[in-house]
Amino acid sequence: MMKVLLHTSCFISASFLIIACGGNKAPEQKAPPPPAVNVYVIKKEPAVYYDQYPATVTPLNSVDLKAQVTGYITGIYFKDGQRVSKGQKLYDIDRQQYEANYEQAVANMNVAKSNVDRAQKDADRYNDLLKQDAIAKQVVDHALADLQSAKMQLAAAKANVTRVETDLKYAVIYAPFEGTIGISQTKMGALVTANQTLLNTVSSDNPMAVDIAVDQKQIPRFTLWQQHASKNTDSIFTLAMPDNSIYPNVGAVSLIDRAVDPQTGTIKIRLVYLNENNLLKAGMNCTVRIKNNQSTDRFIMAPYKALVEQMGEYFIYVVNDSSRAIQHKLTLGARVNDKVIVKDGLNEGDKIVIDGVQKLKDSIKVTVTPPKVK
């Protein structure tokens, strides 16, 4: 009887131990299902958009007026900032000294002419005497040498007249072309020094040039526009002023610089705009907006909301055939409404994630809902 009770007790204890051990076992956790995402099928689409380039307004012609003779300013014949016409008198530099030098130079030249005439007559007379064997050959040679010397002195005197005449001419400063003159850098009575003192600046103001720097890859595009500049009557090249207002006139490509900057890989393009109202000022910073509206152009475009930005770079998730979201780095172009042009990183037909991108990481498995084709 005792043996039966002992076996029964052991059996019950073992049963409780098994039950206790089984009760502490943690339930198995199932892996979370792949996130469900909506995708968009990439295709090429037409787009009207503007490329924007920082621009600087510059005159087509600009000249610094510097004194070319030394003296005191005795006349100023314009108002600062006014329009001037070609050949208009702008400054007078004291002419008395240069007039006196000119008169003296002319007198010296006349003396030299008289000396040449006298030496010429002597040489002619001595030659006649030599033919009659009435004079020594040495006397004739001296006369010819005197004539040559007199001619050289006359040439020097004429050159001196030209020099002082030029100085006298430079004592009056005229406008080199039609344009706008700036604020005078010197005042009445001020002493100016030849080739050093800046008097003023004159620049043309209608039309005005607008310079931009574009990527060297764009050279064929701008070359085509330059060749058909007369046909660009629509708003391909619009100009945004510093206050973001749109300049009323449209521009055309005037020239493409001769060389690419090897440091930046860009080339300077010059556009020209009419400036009848004088709204464009030299040195002004504007923005050139270049419209791309050719119906034949189609672009890889992606919804902007699908982009992921990381430290200034943009990425997108492309779902591959294994239903994995692969991160692609993008090179973006212009934004067009709710989409953006993708220059590099996507191909036509790619399926990109457009919803739930925040919960994704590279190569994660996803569940794809039916693609939205727009």
ABEGO torsion letter per residue (X at the ends): XAAAAAAAAAAAAAAAAAAAAAAABBBBBBBBBBBBBBBBBBBBBBBBBBBBBBBBBBBABBBBBBBABBEBBABBABBBGBBBBBGBBABBBBAAAAAAAAAAAAAAAAAAAAAAAAAAAAAAAAAAAAAAGABBAAAAAAAAAAAAAAAAAAAAAAAAAAAAAAAAAAABBBBABBEBBBBBABBBGBBBBBGABBABBBBBAOBBBBBBBBBAAAAAAAAAAAAAAAABABBABBBBBAAGBBBABBBBBABBBABBBAAAGBBBBBBBBBBAAGABBBGBBBBBBBBBABAABBBBBBBAAABBBBGGBBBBBBBBAAGBBBBBBBBBBBBBEABBBBABGBBBGBBBBABGAAABBBGBBBBBBBBBBX
